Structures are given as C-alpha cells and as structure tokens.
Amino acid sequence: MTPEKYPVLMRLLHWLMAFTILGIIASGWYMASLSKEVSYKYDIYPWHKSFGILILLLVTTRILVRLFSKVPELPKDLPNHEKILARLTHYSLYALMILVPLSGITMSDAGGHDLFLFGIPLPELMEDNKELAGTLHTIHSYIPYAFLAVIALHIVGALKHRFMDKPENDVLGRML
C-alpha cells in the first residue's frame, strides 16, 4: 500500500524551507566567525536578514496552507510514543521556524540596525534598546543549535520509518 502524499504546495514549501533554513544557519555561523577586518563580512548581513524574513513569511504561508489542506494522518501502525514524538518534533520545528527569525529581526530592530527584504527597506517597529538587543543576540546565537538538534531528530525519524519500518509507515515517501 502506497502512503498518501502531502499536497504538492506543502511538499514544495517543506523542501524550499529545509534548504533555506540549513543555508541561513550555515551563513549565520560563517559570518559570525569572520573577524571584523574581513572586508565582505558586513555584506553578508543584509542577505542573512532577508532570508530570515523570507523564512518567517514562508512559515506563515506554510501554516496557512496546512490549516486549509487535507494532510495525511500518521500511519495507524506507528506506536503511540512515536506518534507523540512526531507531533512534539513538528510543533518544535514550527516554533523554531518562527522564533529564530523573529529573534533576529527584533534583535536588529532593537539594536538600531536597518532591515531590508532583498533591498526593500522595512519600517522600524521598535525603539532602540541595546540591552534588549544584547539579550536577543544571545538567544539568536544559541537557538539555532536547538533547531539543528530538532531537525536531526526529524531526519533520523523519517529515515527510520523509511528504512526500518513497514512500507506503509514511510513518512518520508509522503513528502518526496
């Protein structure tokens, strides 16, 4: 029995966001590792911020699409603890897809740094607050590690169901 697939738009958003999120985490770590003397270091920041804002827009779209789409249920044969873990993992992924870019956006805004979406200036929404910006910087620096841990759990779970379970439990096949 072939598992029911997710709607095409949900699959496209899933994979677009997966690659964008991994790329932005890598670019964030790369730009943060550069010394201040590297001439192009601050040329990366506007791109990083633009992709962060894009992720926030995409996750909003993804949530709306999910709310109004028929999505396949978890396989009936999955043990309850795996169903619970799958749901917790998905809720965590959605929360982190919102929290990571939101912490970066508010950090920049509170720090008095301009925000652009691929060259389009965005309005300043907060007054400058260096203390808040510092706290948000710490949060924005650490939560990508938690995000990667949850992503790894998500991938390991999908691969486990693909290669170690019965074919009807292949949740990865539903998203391919």
Buried (B, 14 or more C-beta within 10 A) or exposed (E): EEBEBBBEEBBEBBEBBBEBBEEBBEBBEEBEEEEEEEEEBEEBBBBBBBBBBBBBEBBEEBBEBBEEEEBEEBBEEBEEEBBEBBEEBEEBBBBBBBBBBBBBBBBBBBBEBEBBBEEEEBEBEBEEBEEBBEBBBEBBBEBBEBBBEBBEBBEEBBEBBBEEBEEBBBBBBBBE
